[in-house]
């Protein structure tokens, strides 16, 4: 079984990739560019991000009309562990 296939058995792929992409981002990240990175609709990304915010994984920092996304300490830890699991598979 391919790594990607077995990974999706344990994790929902899009939310996991959102956290990993946020963790590895070199520039500022907004919901719209995160949606493009993981090949997902903007509305789906925002819905997932709102759930992650409630869980204490991400923060929305408003900058004018845009909301900058950042990981919390807990979000950093979760993303790091997701990446470790991906690498083990």
Buried (B, 14 or more C-beta within 10 A) or exposed (E): EEEEEEBEEEBEEBBBBBBBBBBEBEEEBBBEBBBEBBEBEBEEBBEBBEEBBEEEBBBBEEEEEEBBBBBBEEBBEBBEEBBEEBEEE
